């Protein structure tokens, strides 16, 4: 496969589809893992909320060890609100101040 002659000005890396795809993939992983870390951190700080999430998950899975499936996500109303609140408190990309 022929490499493009264009290069990124800041670091002299050849700019092609593979480079851009690789960068976007790992940026997505970074933002996802950061969001998950903040949510876990907040659950650790607020054990009452953590207990509520645990009780909801216990009710959904009913003590079985069955694997989680997409259909269970619609039942996780409280957990969804917890995730959304953690994203509100610690957004992936901070908003810019209004002028």
Phi, psi and omega per residue, in radians:
X1 nan 2.286 -3.103
X2 -1.341 2.361 3.110
X3 -1.471 2.540 3.085
X4 -1.245 2.588 3.130
X5 -1.400 -0.281 -3.141
X6 -1.233 2.554 3.111
X7 -2.318 2.665 3.026
X8 -1.207 2.302 -3.061
X9 -1.129 -0.625 -3.031
X10 -1.278 -0.533 -3.015
X11 -2.396 0.121 3.055
X12 1.048 0.559 3.083
X13 -1.611 2.342 3.106
X14 -1.031 2.312 -3.104
X15 -1.661 1.939 3.088
X16 -2.533 3.125 -3.076
X17 -1.075 -0.729 -3.112
X18 -1.102 -0.746 -3.141
X19 -1.103 -0.802 -3.121
X20 -1.162 -0.718 3.126
X21 -1.102 -0.759 3.124
X22 -1.053 -0.809 -3.130
X23 -1.106 -0.784 -3.127
X24 -1.154 -0.677 3.129
X25 -1.065 -0.840 -3.090
X26 -1.312 -0.462 3.024
X27 -1.164 -0.665 3.092
X28 -1.134 -0.706 3.094
X29 -1.121 -0.699 -3.114
X30 -1.122 -0.802 -3.121
X31 -1.180 -0.656 3.113
X32 -1.135 -0.822 -3.119
X33 -1.154 -0.633 3.096
X34 -1.123 -0.751 3.123
X35 -1.103 -0.729 3.118
X36 -1.128 -0.711 3.125
X37 -1.084 -0.745 3.122
X38 -1.123 -0.719 -3.141
X39 -1.104 -0.757 3.119
X40 -1.135 -0.710 3.107
X41 -1.039 -0.819 -3.123
X42 -1.164 -0.649 3.076
X43 -1.127 -0.615 3.083
X44 -1.164 -0.606 3.117
X45 -1.274 -0.602 -3.036
X46 -1.996 1.461 -3.054
X47 -1.157 -0.457 3.085
X48 -1.140 -0.727 3.090
X49 -1.173 -0.736 3.109
X50 -1.006 -0.747 3.115
X51 -1.128 -0.664 3.102
X52 -1.125 -0.733 3.099
X53 -1.104 -0.778 3.139
X54 -1.038 -0.779 -3.137
X55 -1.126 -0.686 3.106
X56 -1.105 -0.783 -3.137
X57 -1.161 -0.647 3.105
X58 -1.111 -0.687 3.123
X59 -1.182 -0.690 -3.122
X60 -1.202 -0.805 -3.073
X61 -1.520 -0.240 3.038
X62 0.884 0.737 3.058
X63 1.298 0.047 -3.138
X64 -1.520 2.882 3.099
X65 -1.850 0.447 3.127
X66 -1.155 2.595 -3.130
X67 -1.219 2.624 3.101
X68 -1.203 2.439 3.122
X69 -2.247 2.863 -3.099
X70 -1.018 -0.592 -3.096
X71 -1.126 -0.436 3.131
X72 -1.265 -0.420 -3.126
X73 -1.052 -0.632 -3.137
X74 -1.166 -0.360 3.123
X75 -1.513 -0.252 -3.068
X76 -1.549 1.157 -3.091
X77 -1.199 -0.833 -3.104
X78 -1.173 -0.782 3.133
X79 -1.060 -0.668 3.093
X80 -1.086 -0.728 3.116
X81 -1.148 -0.625 3.092
X82 -1.104 -0.800 3.130
X83 -1.092 -0.781 -3.140
X84 -1.107 -0.660 3.114
X85 -1.184 -0.686 3.099
X86 -1.144 -0.616 3.071
X87 -1.216 -0.549 3.086
X88 -1.209 -0.746 -3.122
X89 -1.251 -0.678 -3.115
X90 -2.255 1.347 -3.092
X91 -1.144 2.689 3.121
X92 -1.070 -0.827 3.090
X93 -2.095 1.985 -3.133
X94 -1.022 2.486 3.126
X95 -1.314 2.668 3.119
X96 -1.446 2.512 3.131
X97 -1.185 2.533 3.126
X98 -1.329 2.574 3.125
X99 -1.629 nan nan
